[in-house]
Amino acid sequence: MKRQLFALFSLLGAFTLGAGTAQAAGDPHWTETGTAYTDTLGGGQGLATRADGSLLYRGLASIPLDLRIKGWNHIGDPDIARGHTFDAYQGPDTATSKMFAVTTPAGKRYEYVHQLNPGEKLNNSFAAVSPDGQWLVSGEWGGQTRLQVFPAPLLNPATPPTGGDLKEAWQITLDKPVRDIQGCDFVNDTRLVCASNDATGTLFPEIRPLLQVDLPRALDGRPVTGSVTSLFALPQRSVCTGTFEAEGVDYFAGSGTLRVEMIPPGVCAVATAVYSYQQVTG
């Protein structure tokens, strides 16, 4: 049944409008190479690529029962680093903390809880680990001029080895405000790509843009300012009408593949579209 559903959405997508090529004014240029679908309940919040190239998806159905009982009712866009899976969790609107769960290659899960700083929003939209495995980048909802940086649990020796308290280390200050970031991932040591669900067109000309954040140096434990560029509008193609929602983003260095999720509106929301891109020159 699931295969038939995905095949139906693939067929319907062929009759919708949208650019096949995504390109920024400068480097890099991205070209759209394909579209896949995943069930939204099990995979509509985010995705990450394992070392063997297979995909890990996260959705509301991915939250383990024991974590739900503890109040962690939302899971964000995950990341995988050194074989460890990093998940971003948040609780109800009254929450005073957020949590990162790290699952080792052996399947052991450890929970790292961050108590909110004054003025910090409770949202925990994503987890993105720096290529050296030492820093964990995350972000809040709404309008922001920063990304948060934590020592990467387990991989950074400054963190407890079996879970516990996780304090914010410092921040990436953004030179332009952003809104409703759903996921970020590192392309290299000094570049992130981030999926924004901003549909206002007030911060950037594009609706629901893919943003690029360039850093002057690799993360090293010191505050840094990132330069924000809008690359292109994420595809919003469906036979259903209504409000789309941009979700997770993943870049897999092994194949150079960038993937971004978009939940279509209405009844079409049962299947999340996963758009693939490759970086090209010229």
C-alpha positions as CSV (number, residue, x, y, z in Angstrom):
1,M,0.0,0.0,0.0
2,K,2.8,2.4,0.9
3,R,4.6,1.8,-2.4
4,Q,1.3,2.4,-4.3
5,L,0.8,5.7,-2.3
6,F,4.3,6.9,-3.1
7,A,3.9,6.0,-6.8
8,L,0.7,8.0,-6.9
9,F,2.4,11.0,-5.5
10,S,5.2,10.7,-7.9
11,L,2.7,10.5,-10.8
12,L,0.8,13.6,-9.5
13,G,4.1,15.5,-9.1
14,A,4.8,15.1,-12.7
15,F,1.8,17.3,-13.5
16,T,2.7,20.1,-11.2
17,L,4.8,23.2,-11.7
18,G,8.3,23.9,-10.4
19,A,11.8,24.7,-11.6
20,G,14.0,21.7,-12.2
21,T,17.2,23.7,-11.6
22,A,18.2,25.6,-8.5
23,Q,21.0,28.1,-8.8
24,A,22.4,31.0,-6.8
25,A,24.0,34.1,-8.1
26,G,27.4,32.8,-7.0
27,D,29.0,29.6,-5.8
28,P,27.6,27.1,-5.3
29,H,25.1,26.1,-8.0
30,W,22.7,23.4,-7.2
31,T,20.7,21.4,-9.7
32,E,17.6,19.4,-8.8
33,T,18.2,15.7,-9.6
34,G,15.1,13.9,-8.3
35,T,12.1,13.6,-6.0
36,A,11.2,10.9,-3.5
37,Y,8.5,10.5,-0.9
38,T,8.3,9.4,2.7
39,D,5.4,9.0,5.0
40,T,5.0,12.2,6.9
41,L,4.2,10.6,10.3
42,G,7.3,8.6,10.3
43,G,9.7,10.9,8.4
44,G,8.3,14.4,7.9
45,Q,10.4,16.2,10.5
46,G,13.9,15.5,9.1
47,L,16.4,13.1,7.7
48,A,20.1,12.2,7.8
49,T,22.4,10.0,5.8
50,R,24.2,7.0,7.3
51,A,27.8,6.2,6.3
52,D,26.6,3.5,3.9
53,G,24.4,6.1,2.1
54,S,21.1,4.9,3.5
55,L,18.6,7.4,4.9
56,L,17.4,7.9,8.4
57,Y,14.1,9.6,8.7
58,R,12.5,11.2,11.7
59,G,8.8,12.1,12.3
60,L,6.3,12.2,15.2
61,A,6.1,8.5,15.1
62,S,9.8,8.3,15.8
63,I,9.6,9.5,19.4
64,P,10.1,6.5,21.8
65,L,7.4,5.9,24.3
66,D,9.7,6.5,27.3
67,L,10.6,10.0,26.0
68,R,7.0,10.8,25.3
69,I,6.2,9.9,28.9
70,K,8.9,12.4,30.0
71,G,7.2,15.1,28.0
72,W,9.4,15.3,24.9
73,N,6.6,15.5,22.4
74,H,8.5,17.0,19.3
75,I,11.5,15.7,17.4
76,G,13.4,17.8,15.0
77,D,15.8,17.3,12.1
78,P,18.5,14.8,13.1
79,D,22.2,14.4,12.2
80,I,24.7,11.5,12.1
81,A,28.3,12.0,13.0
82,R,31.0,9.3,13.6
83,G,28.1,6.7,13.5
84,H,26.3,8.5,16.3
85,T,22.7,9.7,15.7
86,F,21.8,13.1,17.2
87,D,18.2,13.9,17.8
88,A,16.7,17.3,18.9
89,Y,13.7,17.1,21.3
90,Q,11.5,19.8,22.7
91,G,8.6,19.7,25.2
92,P,5.3,21.5,25.7
93,D,4.9,25.3,25.6
94,T,5.6,25.5,29.4
95,A,9.0,23.7,29.0
96,T,12.1,25.2,30.6
97,S,14.6,22.9,28.9
98,K,15.3,21.1,25.6
99,M,17.0,17.8,25.1
100,F,19.4,16.2,22.7
101,A,19.4,12.4,22.5
102,V,22.5,10.7,21.2
103,T,22.4,7.1,20.1
104,T,25.8,5.3,19.7
105,P,26.6,2.9,16.9
106,A,26.0,0.1,19.4
107,G,22.4,1.4,20.0
108,K,22.9,2.9,23.4
109,R,21.0,6.1,23.9
110,Y,22.1,9.0,26.2
111,E,20.1,12.1,27.0
112,Y,21.6,15.5,27.3
113,V,19.3,18.2,28.8
114,H,19.9,21.9,28.2
115,Q,18.2,24.3,30.7
116,L,16.9,27.3,28.8
117,N,18.9,30.5,29.1
118,P,17.1,33.8,29.8
119,G,15.4,34.8,26.6
120,E,16.0,31.5,24.9
121,K,13.0,29.9,23.1
122,L,12.0,26.4,23.9
123,N,12.2,25.3,20.3
124,N,14.7,22.7,19.3
125,S,14.3,22.5,15.6
126,F,17.4,20.6,14.5
127,A,20.8,19.1,15.3
128,A,23.8,19.7,13.1
129,V,27.2,18.4,14.0
130,S,30.4,20.1,12.7
131,P,32.6,18.0,10.4
132,D,35.2,17.6,13.1
133,G,32.6,16.1,15.4
134,Q,33.2,18.6,18.2
135,W,30.3,21.1,18.0
136,L,26.5,20.7,17.8
137,V,24.6,23.6,16.2
138,S,20.9,24.1,16.8
139,G,18.3,26.8,16.4
140,E,15.1,28.3,17.6
141,W,11.8,29.1,15.9
142,G,10.6,32.5,14.8
143,G,12.8,35.5,13.9
144,Q,16.4,34.9,14.9
145,T,19.9,36.5,14.5
146,R,21.8,33.6,15.8
147,L,22.4,29.8,15.8
148,Q,23.2,28.1,19.1
149,V,26.4,26.1,19.6
150,F,26.9,23.3,22.1
151,P,29.8,20.9,22.7
152,A,28.8,17.8,20.7
153,P,27.6,15.2,23.3
154,L,29.8,12.1,23.6
155,L,32.1,13.3,20.8
156,N,33.4,16.4,22.6
157,P,35.3,15.4,25.8
158,A,33.9,18.4,27.6
159,T,30.5,16.6,27.8
160,P,29.5,13.9,30.3
161,P,30.1,10.4,28.9
162,T,26.6,9.0,29.9
163,G,24.2,11.9,29.5
164,G,23.4,14.8,31.7
165,D,23.5,18.6,31.7
166,L,24.4,20.3,28.4
167,K,25.3,24.0,28.5
168,E,25.4,26.3,25.5
169,A,29.1,27.0,24.6
170,W,28.7,30.1,22.4
171,Q,26.8,31.3,19.3
172,I,27.0,31.9,15.6
173,T,25.8,35.5,15.1
174,L,24.0,35.9,11.8
175,D,24.7,39.1,9.7
176,K,21.1,39.0,8.5
177,P,17.9,37.9,10.4
178,V,16.3,34.6,9.5
179,R,12.9,33.2,10.3
180,D,11.5,29.7,11.0
181,I,14.6,27.6,10.4
182,Q,13.6,23.9,10.3
183,G,16.9,22.3,9.7
184,C,20.6,23.0,9.0
185,D,23.5,20.8,7.9
186,F,27.2,21.3,7.2
187,V,28.4,21.2,3.6
188,N,32.0,21.7,4.8
189,D,33.9,23.2,7.8
190,T,32.8,26.7,7.0
191,R,29.4,26.4,5.3
192,L,26.0,25.4,6.4
193,V,22.7,25.1,4.4
194,C,19.5,25.7,6.2
195,A,15.8,25.2,5.3
196,S,13.6,28.1,6.2
197,N,9.8,27.9,6.4
198,D,9.5,31.6,6.1
199,A,6.7,32.4,3.6
200,T,6.5,36.2,4.2
201,G,9.1,37.3,1.6
202,T,10.1,40.1,3.9
203,L,13.6,38.9,4.8
204,F,14.5,37.3,1.5
205,P,12.8,37.6,-1.9
206,E,12.3,33.8,-2.0
207,I,9.4,32.0,-0.3
208,R,10.5,29.2,1.9
209,P,14.2,29.7,0.9
210,L,17.2,27.4,1.2
211,L,19.7,29.6,3.0
212,Q,23.5,29.4,3.0
213,V,25.5,30.4,6.1
214,D,29.2,31.0,5.4
215,L,31.6,31.2,8.4
216,P,35.0,32.9,8.3
217,R,36.7,29.9,9.9
218,A,35.8,26.4,11.1
219,L,34.1,26.3,14.5
220,D,36.7,26.4,17.3
221,G,34.9,27.3,20.5
222,R,34.9,31.0,19.9
223,P,32.0,33.2,18.9
224,V,31.8,33.8,15.1
225,T,29.6,35.7,12.7
226,G,28.0,33.9,9.7
227,S,27.1,35.5,6.4
228,V,23.6,34.6,5.3
229,T,22.6,34.2,1.6
230,S,19.4,32.9,0.1
231,L,20.1,30.3,-2.5
232,F,16.7,29.6,-4.0
233,A,13.1,29.0,-3.1
234,L,12.4,25.4,-2.2
235,P,9.9,23.6,-4.5
236,Q,6.3,23.9,-3.6
237,R,4.7,21.5,-6.1
238,S,1.5,19.6,-5.4
239,V,-2.0,19.0,-6.9
240,C,-3.3,20.0,-3.5
241,T,-3.7,23.7,-2.6
242,G,-2.9,25.4,0.7
243,T,0.1,25.9,2.9
244,F,3.3,24.0,2.4
245,E,5.8,23.4,5.2
246,A,9.6,23.2,4.7
247,E,11.2,20.7,7.0
248,G,14.6,18.9,7.3
249,V,17.7,19.2,5.2
250,D,20.7,16.9,4.8
251,Y,24.0,17.0,3.0
252,F,25.9,13.8,2.4
253,A,29.5,14.4,1.6
254,G,30.0,10.9,0.4
255,S,27.9,11.5,-2.7
256,G,27.6,15.3,-2.7
257,T,23.9,14.9,-2.4
258,L,21.7,17.6,-0.8
259,R,18.2,16.7,0.3
260,V,15.4,18.9,1.5
261,E,11.9,17.9,2.7
262,M,8.7,19.7,1.9
263,I,5.3,18.7,3.3
264,P,2.5,19.5,0.8
265,P,-0.9,20.9,1.9
266,G,-4.2,19.3,2.5
267,V,-4.7,15.6,2.1
268,C,-1.4,15.4,0.2
269,A,0.3,16.0,3.5
270,V,0.3,12.3,4.2
271,A,3.5,12.0,2.1
272,T,6.5,14.3,2.4
273,A,8.4,15.2,-0.7
274,V,12.2,14.8,-0.5
275,Y,14.0,16.8,-3.2
276,S,17.6,15.9,-4.1
277,Y,20.3,18.2,-5.5
278,Q,23.8,18.0,-6.8
279,Q,26.3,20.8,-6.8
280,V,27.6,21.8,-10.3
281,T,30.0,24.3,-11.7
282,G,29.5,26.9,-14.3
